[in-house]
Amino acid sequence: MFITVITDNNMTALSLADYLRDNTKCGYKYYSYQLDGMHVNSSELVFNLLSPQLSVSVDQEFHIWYGEDLTGCGEYDNSGETCADVYAWYG
């Protein structure tokens, strides 16, 4: 299961995966999903194509979140920082 989430500036998750939903308070599953052919030790995450396509403008920002950090719930046992190289194919 992955819980890496990409959002717009309004913290709205892009529909890049089929997120599981769990309505319990601090539900771990809220932003969890699986990606075919990938696992936690994969060197890259490749998301599905968006349908409909996402309209993107110059200087628009997106944010990469760890699901617990995005929801502000369950992050008490996390520490450190990470970085990522991000590539997008837009046709």
N, C-alpha and C positions, 0 to 999 in steps of 0.2 A: 504494500500500500504506500502511496505517496501522499503528501499533504503540502506540496509546493503549489502556491496559488499566484496567478498573475492578475493584477487589478488595474483599473484605470485610476485617475486622480481622486475619484469619489469612493474609492475602496470597494467598487463593485467588481466581483470576480468575473473574468472573461470565461465564456463557456468553452474552454479548451478540453475539458474532460467531463465524464459523467460522474459528478460528485455525489457521494452517498449523503444522505440527510439523516440526522439524528437530532431530535428535538430536546434531548435531555440537557440540563445545564452543563456546560463545558463538555458537550459530547465530542469525544475524540474523532468520531467519524464524520463530523460536519463537512469538512473539506477533503476527505480521503477519496482516493480513486486508484484504479489500476490502469496501466498502459500495456497493451499487448507487446510481448517480446522484451519488456524492460523490467528491471529489478532494482533493489536499493543500491547495488554496486555498479549499475550501468554508468558509463562515462558521460552519457547525455540523456536528456529527456526530449522526446520528439512528440509533440502534441498533434491531435487531429486537426484537420482543416476546419476553420470556422464556417458555419453555415447559418445564416447568411454571412457574407464577408463583413469584416469589421472596417468601418470607415475611419481612416487615420489622417490626421492633419499634421502639418509641419510643426515641430517642437512639442508635439503631444507626448506626455510622459506616461509610462506604465511602471508598476511596482511589482517586485517579486517578494512574496511573503512565505514564511513558514506558517501553516494554517493556525497553529496555536497562537502565534504572535498577531496574526490578523484579527482573530476573535478576542484577543486579550484574555484568554482563558487557558489554563494548564501550562503556561510558559514558565512557571516558577522554578522548574528544574532544568532550564536551558541556560546556556551561557556561550559566550564567544561570538564571533562574526564569521561570515563567509562571503565569498565573492563569486561571480559567475560571468562567463562570456555569453552574451545573448545574441542570437541571430534569428532573423525573421525573413521568411520568403513571402513576398507579397506580389501576386500577379494579377 
